[in-house]
Amino acid sequence: MIKAVNRISIKKGRAHEVAERFSKAKSIHTFKGFILMEVLIKEGTKEEDVIEVCTTWESHDSFKTWRESRATQKTHASTEQESKPEDNPIIGAELSTYEVFVQHHPE
């Protein structure tokens, strides 16, 4: 099992605006191997807001299949959205993946 964490840096005061984009279930929930999504808003930041979009997958292969599918979708949509709005709250993003080594669940 793996966890993919997308750390998104956001203009100060706009974290909830960006996090809200993830509040409705989208196609990721239908992919084979998808287990869980969490959206975390970091507390106590000073210069910028940070959210982390964490997804849990059965395997690297299932995550890779979803990413390739998403890249294809973005390629087709890019001609429609070539310019980013000047008021885009997102400063940057970094994706990391982790092997889930241990999980403890309630009894």
N, CA, C and O atoms as a GROMACS GRO file, in nm:
protein
  428
    1MET      N    1   0.085  -0.116   0.000
    1MET     CA    2   0.000   0.000   0.000
    1MET      C    3   0.091   0.124   0.000
    1MET      O    4   0.196   0.125   0.064
    2ILE      N    5   0.048   0.227  -0.074
    2ILE     CA    6   0.123   0.352  -0.075
    2ILE      C    7   0.031   0.471  -0.045
    2ILE      O    8  -0.090   0.463  -0.060
    3LYS      N    9   0.094   0.580  -0.002
    3LYS     CA   10   0.023   0.705   0.018
    3LYS      C   11   0.093   0.809  -0.068
    3LYS      O   12   0.215   0.823  -0.062
    4ALA      N   13   0.016   0.882  -0.149
    4ALA     CA   14   0.068   0.993  -0.229
    4ALA      C   15   0.023   1.122  -0.162
    4ALA      O   16  -0.095   1.140  -0.132
    5VAL      N   17   0.118   1.213  -0.141
    5VAL     CA   18   0.089   1.338  -0.072
    5VAL      C   19   0.128   1.453  -0.164
    5VAL      O   20   0.245   1.470  -0.199
    6ASN      N   21   0.029   1.533  -0.202
    6ASN     CA   22   0.052   1.650  -0.284
    6ASN      C   23   0.048   1.771  -0.191
    6ASN      O   24  -0.059   1.810  -0.145
    7ARG      N   25   0.165   1.831  -0.164
    7ARG     CA   26   0.176   1.949  -0.076
    7ARG      C   27   0.160   2.072  -0.163
    7ARG      O   28   0.240   2.097  -0.253
    8ILE      N   29   0.054   2.150  -0.136
    8ILE     CA   30   0.023   2.266  -0.218
    8ILE      C   31   0.041   2.393  -0.136
    8ILE      O   32  -0.022   2.411  -0.032
    9SER      N   33   0.128   2.482  -0.184
    9SER     CA   34   0.149   2.613  -0.122
    9SER      C   35   0.049   2.711  -0.181
    9SER      O   36   0.030   2.716  -0.303
   10ILE      N   37  -0.015   2.789  -0.094
   10ILE     CA   38  -0.126   2.875  -0.134
   10ILE      C   39  -0.107   3.014  -0.076
   10ILE      O   40  -0.052   3.030   0.033
   11LYS      N   41  -0.152   3.114  -0.149
   11LYS     CA   42  -0.148   3.251  -0.098
   11LYS      C   43  -0.219   3.257   0.037
   11LYS      O   44  -0.326   3.198   0.056
   12LYS      N   45  -0.159   3.329   0.131
   12LYS     CA   46  -0.211   3.339   0.267
   12LYS      C   47  -0.359   3.379   0.268
   12LYS      O   48  -0.401   3.472   0.200
   13GLY      N   49  -0.436   3.306   0.348
   13GLY     CA   50  -0.577   3.335   0.365
   13GLY      C   51  -0.670   3.267   0.266
   13GLY      O   52  -0.791   3.288   0.269
   14ARG      N   53  -0.614   3.184   0.176
   14ARG     CA   54  -0.697   3.124   0.072
   14ARG      C   55  -0.699   2.970   0.074
   14ARG      O   56  -0.742   2.907  -0.022
   15ALA      N   57  -0.653   2.912   0.184
   15ALA     CA   58  -0.647   2.765   0.194
   15ALA      C   59  -0.783   2.700   0.179
   15ALA      O   60  -0.797   2.602   0.106
   16HIS      N   61  -0.884   2.752   0.246
   16HIS     CA   62  -1.017   2.691   0.240
   16HIS      C   63  -1.076   2.700   0.100
   16HIS      O   64  -1.149   2.611   0.057
   17GLU      N   65  -1.044   2.807   0.029
   17GLU     CA   66  -1.091   2.822  -0.110
   17GLU      C   67  -1.038   2.708  -0.197
   17GLU      O   68  -1.113   2.650  -0.276
   18VAL      N   69  -0.910   2.676  -0.182
   18VAL     CA   70  -0.850   2.569  -0.262
   18VAL      C   71  -0.896   2.433  -0.211
   18VAL      O   72  -0.929   2.345  -0.291
   19ALA      N   73  -0.899   2.414  -0.080
   19ALA     CA   74  -0.941   2.286  -0.022
   19ALA      C   75  -1.083   2.250  -0.064
   19ALA      O   76  -1.115   2.133  -0.083
   20GLU      N   77  -1.168   2.350  -0.078
   20GLU     CA   78  -1.307   2.328  -0.117
   20GLU      C   79  -1.318   2.259  -0.253
   20GLU      O   80  -1.415   2.187  -0.278
   21ARG      N   81  -1.219   2.280  -0.339
   21ARG     CA   82  -1.219   2.216  -0.472
   21ARG      C   83  -1.219   2.063  -0.462
   21ARG      O   84  -1.258   1.995  -0.556
   22PHE      N   85  -1.175   2.011  -0.348
   22PHE     CA   86  -1.164   1.866  -0.330
   22PHE      C   87  -1.280   1.809  -0.250
   22PHE      O   88  -1.281   1.690  -0.219
   23SER      N   89  -1.379   1.891  -0.215
   23SER     CA   90  -1.485   1.845  -0.127
   23SER      C   91  -1.585   1.752  -0.193
   23SER      O   92  -1.650   1.672  -0.124
   24LYS      N   93  -1.599   1.759  -0.324
   24LYS     CA   94  -1.692   1.669  -0.394
   24LYS      C   95  -1.614   1.554  -0.457
   24LYS      O   96  -1.507   1.573  -0.514
   25ALA      N   97  -1.671   1.434  -0.446
   25ALA     CA   98  -1.608   1.316  -0.505
   25ALA      C   99  -1.599   1.330  -0.657
   25ALA      O  100  -1.695   1.370  -0.723
   26LYS      N  101  -1.482   1.297  -0.710
   26LYS     CA  102  -1.461   1.303  -0.855
   26LYS      C  103  -1.418   1.165  -0.903
   26LYS      O  104  -1.433   1.067  -0.830
   27SER      N  105  -1.366   1.158  -1.021
   27SER     CA  106  -1.336   1.028  -1.082
   27SER      C  107  -1.232   0.946  -1.007
   27SER      O  108  -1.228   0.824  -1.022
   28ILE      N  109  -1.148   1.009  -0.927
   28ILE     CA  110  -1.046   0.932  -0.854
   28ILE      C  111  -1.110   0.823  -0.770
   28ILE      O  112  -1.050   0.717  -0.750
   29HIS      N  113  -1.229   0.848  -0.720
   29HIS     CA  114  -1.296   0.753  -0.632
   29HIS      C  115  -1.341   0.626  -0.705
   29HIS      O  116  -1.376   0.527  -0.641
   30THR      N  117  -1.340   0.629  -0.836
   30THR     CA  118  -1.384   0.514  -0.914
   30THR      C  119  -1.268   0.428  -0.962
   30THR      O  120  -1.290   0.322  -1.021
   31PHE      N  121  -1.145   0.472  -0.939
   31PHE     CA  122  -1.030   0.398  -0.991
   31PHE      C  123  -1.000   0.273  -0.910
   31PHE      O  124  -1.006   0.273  -0.787
   32LYS      N  125  -0.967   0.167  -0.982
   32LYS     CA  126  -0.928   0.042  -0.918
   32LYS      C  127  -0.801   0.066  -0.837
   32LYS      O  128  -0.704   0.122  -0.887
   33GLY      N  129  -0.803   0.024  -0.713
   33GLY     CA  130  -0.686   0.038  -0.627
   33GLY      C  131  -0.690   0.161  -0.537
   33GLY      O  132  -0.608   0.174  -0.447
   34PHE      N  133  -0.785   0.252  -0.561
   34PHE     CA  134  -0.799   0.370  -0.476
   34PHE      C  135  -0.861   0.329  -0.343
   34PHE      O  136  -0.959   0.254  -0.340
   35ILE      N  137  -0.804   0.378  -0.231
   35ILE     CA  138  -0.856   0.342  -0.099
   35ILE      C  139  -0.916   0.462  -0.027
   35ILE      O  140  -1.026   0.453   0.027
   36LEU      N  141  -0.845   0.574  -0.025
   36LEU     CA  142  -0.885   0.684   0.063
   36LEU      C  143  -0.825   0.815   0.015
   36LEU      O  144  -0.713   0.817  -0.037
   37MET      N  145  -0.899   0.925   0.034
   37MET     CA  146  -0.845   1.059   0.011
   37MET      C  147  -0.870   1.144   0.136
   37MET      O  148  -0.978   1.138   0.196
   38GLU      N  149  -0.769   1.221   0.175
   38GLU     CA  150  -0.781   1.316   0.284
   38GLU      C  151  -0.725   1.450   0.237
   38GLU      O  152  -0.624   1.453   0.166
   39VAL      N  153  -0.788   1.559   0.276
   39VAL     CA  154  -0.737   1.692   0.248
   39VAL      C  155  -0.708   1.758   0.382
   39VAL      O  156  -0.799   1.781   0.462
   40LEU      N  157  -0.580   1.789   0.405
   40LEU     CA  158  -0.536   1.846   0.532
   40LEU      C  159  -0.499   1.993   0.513
   40LEU      O  160  -0.429   2.027   0.417
   41ILE      N  161  -0.544   2.078   0.604
   41ILE     CA  162  -0.506   2.220   0.602
   41ILE      C  163  -0.410   2.240   0.719
   41ILE      O  164  -0.446   2.219   0.835
   42LYS      N  165  -0.288   2.282   0.687
   42LYS     CA  166  -0.187   2.302   0.790
   42LYS      C  167  -0.221   2.423   0.875
   42LYS      O  168  -0.258   2.528   0.824
   43GLU      N  169  -0.208   2.405   1.006
   43GLU     CA  170  -0.238   2.514   1.099
   43GLU      C  171  -0.110   2.588   1.136
   43GLU      O  172  -0.002   2.530   1.135
   44GLY      N  173  -0.124   2.716   1.170
   44GLY     CA  174  -0.013   2.793   1.224
   44GLY      C  175   0.090   2.841   1.123
   44GLY      O  176   0.202   2.873   1.161
   45THR      N  177   0.053   2.847   0.996
   45THR     CA  178   0.150   2.896   0.896
   45THR      C  179   0.154   3.048   0.902
   45THR      O  180   0.057   3.112   0.940
   46LYS      N  181   0.269   3.106   0.864
   46LYS     CA  182   0.285   3.252   0.875
   46LYS      C  183   0.283   3.322   0.740
   46LYS      O  184   0.208   3.418   0.722
   47GLU      N  185   0.361   3.275   0.645
   47GLU     CA  186   0.376   3.348   0.519
   47GLU      C  187   0.286   3.298   0.407
   47GLU      O  188   0.248   3.375   0.319
   48GLU      N  189   0.250   3.172   0.410
   48GLU     CA  190   0.163   3.113   0.308
   48GLU      C  191   0.081   3.004   0.372
   48GLU      O  192   0.119   2.952   0.477
   49ASP      N  193  -0.030   2.970   0.311
   49ASP     CA  194  -0.110   2.857   0.357
   49ASP      C  195  -0.059   2.730   0.289
   49ASP      O  196   0.002   2.736   0.182
   50VAL      N  197  -0.085   2.617   0.351
   50VAL     CA  198  -0.044   2.488   0.296
   50VAL      C  199  -0.158   2.389   0.314
   50VAL      O  200  -0.214   2.375   0.423
   51ILE      N  201  -0.192   2.319   0.205
   51ILE     CA  202  -0.282   2.204   0.218
   51ILE      C  203  -0.207   2.083   0.164
   51ILE      O  204  -0.120   2.095   0.079
   52GLU      N  205  -0.243   1.968   0.215
   52GLU     CA  206  -0.187   1.843   0.166
   52GLU      C  207  -0.304   1.754   0.125
   52GLU      O  208  -0.393   1.725   0.204
   53VAL      N  209  -0.300   1.711   0.000
   53VAL     CA  210  -0.400   1.620  -0.052
   53VAL      C  211  -0.336   1.481  -0.049
   53VAL      O  212  -0.242   1.454  -0.124
   54CYS      N  213  -0.387   1.395   0.038
   54CYS     CA  214  -0.328   1.264   0.062
   54CYS      C  215  -0.421   1.156   0.007
   54CYS      O  216  -0.538   1.149   0.043
   55THR      N  217  -0.368   1.074  -0.081
   55THR     CA  218  -0.446   0.962  -0.132
   55THR      C  219  -0.374   0.833  -0.098
   55THR      O  220  -0.251   0.826  -0.103
   56THR      N  221  -0.451   0.731  -0.065
   56THR     CA  222  -0.396   0.600  -0.032
   56THR      C  223  -0.438   0.503  -0.141
   56THR      O  224  -0.554   0.501  -0.184
   57TRP      N  225  -0.342   0.422  -0.186
   57TRP     CA  226  -0.360   0.329  -0.298
   57TRP      C  227  -0.315   0.190  -0.259
   57TRP      O  228  -0.228   0.173  -0.173
   58GLU      N  229  -0.374   0.090  -0.323
   58GLU     CA  230  -0.334  -0.048  -0.299
   58GLU      C  231  -0.190  -0.074  -0.343
   58GLU      O  232  -0.120  -0.155  -0.282
   59SER      N  233  -0.146  -0.005  -0.450
   59SER     CA  234  -0.012  -0.031  -0.504
   59SER      C  235   0.037   0.088  -0.585
   59SER      O  236  -0.039   0.178  -0.621
   60HIS      N  237   0.167   0.086  -0.614
   60HIS     CA  238   0.224   0.188  -0.704
   60HIS      C  239   0.158   0.180  -0.842
   60HIS      O  240   0.134   0.282  -0.905
   61ASP      N  241   0.130   0.059  -0.887
   61ASP     CA  242   0.069   0.042  -1.020
   61ASP      C  243  -0.068   0.110  -1.030
   61ASP      O  244  -0.098   0.174  -1.130
   62SER      N  245  -0.150   0.096  -0.927
   62SER     CA  246  -0.282   0.159  -0.932
   62SER      C  247  -0.269   0.311  -0.932
   62SER      O  248  -0.343   0.380  -1.002
   63PHE      N  249  -0.175   0.365  -0.853
   63PHE     CA  250  -0.152   0.508  -0.852
   63PHE      C  251  -0.099   0.556  -0.988
   63PHE      O  252  -0.141   0.660  -1.039
   64LYS      N  253  -0.007   0.480  -1.045
   64LYS     CA  254   0.050   0.515  -1.176
   64LYS      C  255  -0.059   0.516  -1.284
   64LYS      O  256  -0.061   0.605  -1.368
   65THR      N  257  -0.148   0.418  -1.282
   65THR     CA  258  -0.256   0.412  -1.380
   65THR      C  259  -0.345   0.535  -1.368
   65THR      O  260  -0.383   0.593  -1.470
   66TRP      N  261  -0.378   0.576  -1.246
   66TRP     CA  262  -0.460   0.695  -1.226
   66TRP      C  263  -0.386   0.820  -1.276
   66TRP      O  264  -0.445   0.904  -1.343
   67ARG      N  265  -0.257   0.831  -1.243
   67ARG     CA  266  -0.180   0.950  -1.286
   67ARG      C  267  -0.173   0.958  -1.437
   67ARG      O  268  -0.187   1.067  -1.494
   68GLU      N  269  -0.151   0.845  -1.504
   68GLU     CA  270  -0.144   0.846  -1.651
   68GLU      C  271  -0.278   0.885  -1.711
   68GLU      O  272  -0.283   0.960  -1.809
   69SER      N  273  -0.386   0.836  -1.652
   69SER     CA  274  -0.519   0.873  -1.698
   69SER      C  275  -0.544   1.022  -1.678
   69SER      O  276  -0.598   1.089  -1.766
   70ARG      N  277  -0.504   1.073  -1.563
   70ARG     CA  278  -0.520   1.215  -1.533
   70ARG      C  279  -0.436   1.302  -1.627
   70ARG      O  280  -0.482   1.407  -1.670
   71ALA      N  281  -0.314   1.259  -1.659
   71ALA     CA  282  -0.229   1.334  -1.752
   71ALA      C  283  -0.294   1.343  -1.890
   71ALA      O  284  -0.289   1.447  -1.955
   72THR      N  285  -0.356   1.233  -1.933
   72THR     CA  286  -0.427   1.231  -2.061
   72THR      C  287  -0.544   1.328  -2.059
   72THR      O  288  -0.564   1.403  -2.154
   73GLN      N  289  -0.620   1.328  -1.951
   73GLN     CA  290  -0.733   1.420  -1.938
   73GLN      C  291  -0.686   1.565  -1.942
   73GLN      O  292  -0.748   1.649  -2.007
   74LYS      N  293  -0.575   1.596  -1.872
   74LYS     CA  294  -0.524   1.733  -1.868
   74LYS      C  295  -0.473   1.776  -2.005
   74LYS      O  296  -0.488   1.892  -2.042
   75THR      N  297  -0.414   1.684  -2.081
   75THR     CA  298  -0.365   1.717  -2.214
   75THR      C  299  -0.480   1.759  -2.303
   75THR      O  300  -0.470   1.856  -2.377
   76HIS      N  301  -0.590   1.685  -2.295
   76HIS     CA  302  -0.707   1.717  -2.377
   76HIS      C  303  -0.772   1.848  -2.332
   76HIS      O  304  -0.827   1.922  -2.414
   77ALA      N  305  -0.767   1.878  -2.203
   77ALA     CA  306  -0.831   1.999  -2.150
   77ALA      C  307  -0.743   2.122  -2.162
   77ALA      O  308  -0.793   2.234  -2.152
   78SER      N  309  -0.612   2.105  -2.183
   78SER     CA  310  -0.520   2.219  -2.180
   78SER      C  311  -0.548   2.322  -2.289
   78SER      O  312  -0.523   2.440  -2.269
   79THR      N  313  -0.599   2.279  -2.403
   79THR     CA  314  -0.628   2.375  -2.510
   79THR      C  315  -0.742   2.468  -2.471
   79THR      O  316  -0.750   2.581  -2.520
   80GLU      N  317  -0.831   2.421  -2.384
   80GLU     CA  318  -0.943   2.502  -2.339
   80GLU      C  319  -0.902   2.600  -2.229
   80GLU      O  320  -0.966   2.704  -2.212
   81GLN      N  321  -0.797   2.568  -2.155
   81GLN     CA  322  -0.758   2.648  -2.040
   81GLN      C  323  -0.610   2.686  -2.050
   81GLN      O  324  -0.534   2.662  -1.957
   82GLU      N  325  -0.568   2.744  -2.161
   82GLU     CA  326  -0.426   2.771  -2.181
   82GLU      C  327  -0.370   2.875  -2.086
   82GLU      O  328  -0.253   2.864  -2.046
   83SER      N  329  -0.447   2.974  -2.048
   83SER     CA  330  -0.394   3.077  -1.959
   83SER      C  331  -0.449   3.059  -1.818
   83SER      O  332  -0.567   3.030  -1.798
   84LYS      N  333  -0.360   3.077  -1.720
   84LYS     CA  334  -0.403   3.069  -1.581
   84LYS      C  335  -0.454   3.206  -1.539
   84LYS      O  336  -0.399   3.308  -1.580
   85PRO      N  337  -0.557   3.209  -1.457
   85PRO     CA  338  -0.605   3.338  -1.409
   85PRO      C  339  -0.498   3.407  -1.325
   85PRO      O  340  -0.424   3.341  -1.252
   86GLU      N  341  -0.490   3.538  -1.336
   86GLU     CA  342  -0.390   3.614  -1.261
   86GLU      C  343  -0.410   3.601  -1.111
   86GLU      O  344  -0.315   3.614  -1.034
   87ASP      N  345  -0.532   3.575  -1.069
   87ASP     CA  346  -0.562   3.565  -0.927
   87ASP      C  347  -0.555   3.422  -0.876
   87ASP      O  348  -0.619   3.388  -0.776
   88ASN      N  349  -0.478   3.337  -0.942
   88ASN     CA  350  -0.464   3.198  -0.900
   88ASN      C  351  -0.404   3.193  -0.759
   88ASN      O  352  -0.296   3.247  -0.738
   89PRO      N  353  -0.472   3.129  -0.662
   89PRO     CA  354  -0.421   3.126  -0.525
   89PRO      C  355  -0.305   3.028  -0.505
   89PRO      O  356  -0.237   3.034  -0.403
   90ILE      N  357  -0.282   2.937  -0.600
   90ILE     CA  358  -0.179   2.835  -0.583
   90ILE      C  359  -0.042   2.890  -0.621
   90ILE      O  360  -0.022   2.941  -0.731
   91ILE      N  361   0.052   2.878  -0.527
   91ILE     CA  362   0.190   2.923  -0.548
   91ILE      C  363   0.274   2.811  -0.609
   91ILE      O  364   0.353   2.836  -0.700
   92GLY      N  365   0.256   2.689  -0.559
   92GLY     CA  366   0.334   2.576  -0.609
   92GLY      C  367   0.286   2.447  -0.545
   92GLY      O  368   0.201   2.448  -0.455
   93ALA      N  369   0.341   2.335  -0.593
   93ALA     CA  370   0.302   2.204  -0.539
   93ALA      C  371   0.418   2.107  -0.550
   93ALA      O  372   0.504   2.119  -0.638
   94GLU      N  373   0.419   2.010  -0.460
   94GLU     CA  374   0.522   1.906  -0.460
   94GLU      C  375   0.455   1.773  -0.426
   94GLU      O  376   0.386   1.761  -0.325
   95LEU      N  377   0.477   1.672  -0.510
   95LEU     CA  378   0.419   1.540  -0.490
   95LEU      C  379   0.524   1.445  -0.434
   95LEU      O  380   0.636   1.436  -0.486
   96SER      N  381   0.487   1.373  -0.328
   96SER     CA  382   0.574   1.270  -0.269
   96SER      C  383   0.492   1.144  -0.252
   96SER      O  384   0.371   1.150  -0.231
   97THR      N  385   0.558   1.029  -0.261
   97THR     CA  386   0.490   0.902  -0.234
   97THR      C  387   0.563   0.832  -0.120
   97THR      O  388   0.684   0.846  -0.101
   98TYR      N  389   0.483   0.755  -0.043
   98TYR     CA  390   0.536   0.686   0.074
   98TYR      C  391   0.483   0.544   0.076
   98TYR      O  392   0.368   0.520   0.040
   99GLU      N  393   0.566   0.451   0.118
   99GLU     CA  394   0.519   0.316   0.147
   99GLU      C  395   0.450   0.320   0.282
   99GLU      O  396   0.505   0.374   0.378
  100VAL      N  397   0.330   0.265   0.290
  100VAL     CA  398   0.262   0.257   0.418
  100VAL      C  399   0.318   0.135   0.489
  100VAL      O  400   0.291   0.022   0.451
  101PHE      N  401   0.397   0.159   0.591
  101PHE     CA  402   0.468   0.053   0.661
  101PHE      C  403   0.384  -0.005   0.774
  101PHE      O  404   0.380  -0.126   0.794
  102VAL      N  405   0.316   0.082   0.849
  102VAL     CA  406   0.233   0.038   0.962
  102VAL      C  407   0.108   0.126   0.968
  102VAL      O  408   0.116   0.247   0.949
  103GLN      N  409  -0.004   0.065   0.996
  103GLN     CA  410  -0.127   0.137   1.025
  103GLN      C  411  -0.190   0.071   1.148
  103GLN      O  412  -0.190  -0.051   1.161
  104HIS      N  413  -0.243   0.152   1.236
  104HIS     CA  414  -0.317   0.100   1.352
  104HIS      C  415  -0.460   0.151   1.339
  104HIS      O  416  -0.484   0.270   1.315
  105HIS      N  417  -0.554   0.062   1.356
  105HIS     CA  418  -0.696   0.096   1.350
  105HIS      C  419  -0.762   0.066   1.484
  105HIS      O  420  -0.711  -0.016   1.560
  106PRO      N  421  -0.873   0.132   1.515
  106PRO     CA  422  -0.943   0.101   1.641
  106PRO      C  423  -0.987  -0.046   1.643
  106PRO      O  424  -1.010  -0.106   1.538
  107GLU      N  425  -0.998  -0.100   1.762
  107GLU     CA  426  -1.042  -0.240   1.775
  107GLU      C  427  -1.189  -0.252   1.747
  107GLU      O  428  -1.245  -0.361   1.754
   0.00000   0.00000   0.00000
